[in-house]
Amino acid sequence: MAWRKKNLSLTAEQRERGVVFSSALCRKGESERDTIHEVIPAENDDWRATIERLKDVRFFKNMARDFGWDVVEIVRS
C-alpha cells in the first residue's frame, strides 16, 4: 500500500467557477476527474466545515491500508 499526497493550485477553470478547494482520492487507473470533490462557497453556506471534512482522510487511509490499495490524494487550493 502506498499513499501519496499532491498539493496543487486550483486550475484557472476552477477559479473562474468560484471553487476555493478541491480534493480527490485516486486509485490506480482513476483520474482526478473521476473522484473530485469541489467546494464553492456560493453553493455551500457551511463551506469551511466541508473543507475540514474533506481534509480528514483517516478513514480512507485505513481502508487503503486494509485492502492494499495505492492511492494518490490530490488537494487543490
N, C-alpha and C positions, 0 to 999 in steps of 0.2 A: 504494500500500500504506500502510495506517495500522495502528499497533499502539498500543492504549491499555490502560492498566492501572488497575483499580479495586481499591482496598484497602478491604474492608468487614469489619464484625464478623460473627461467626458468628450464625446465626439462633437463636432460642430453641429450636426443634425440634432443631437440630444439637447444641446444648449439652446438651439432655436425653438425646440418644443417645450422648454422650461424644466427639463429634467435637472435635478440637483444631485442625485445619487443613483447609481445602478449597481447591481451585483448579479453574478451568475455563477453557478456551480456546474462545471462541465466535466463529464466523464469522457474517456477516450472515444473518439468518433462524434462527439457532440460539439456544436459550435456555441458561442456566446448567445447568438440569436435564438437558439433552441430553449434556453433556460433563463433568460434575462428577466430581472425584476427592476422596474424603474420607479423612482419616486418623483412625483410632480406636485409641488405644494398647492398649485391652483386646483388640483383634483383631490387633495387629501388634507383635511384640517389637522390631522394628527401626524403630519409627515415626519416630524423629528422622532417620534416614538417608532414609526415604521422603519426609519433608518436604523435605529438601535436594534430592533428585532432582526433586521436583515444582517447586521454585523455579527450577531450571536450565532455562530455556526457549530457550536459544540455538538449538538445532536447529529448533524450531518458528518462531522469528523468521526464521531463514534461509529456511525453506520458504515462509513467508508472503511474504517479500520476493520470492523467485523466482517465485511464482505470482501475485503482485499481490493477495493477499488482504487484506481488512480484518479485523482480529482484536481482540477485547476479551478481555484476561486478567483474570479475576475471582479475587481471592485473599481468603479469609476466615480470620481467626484471632482 
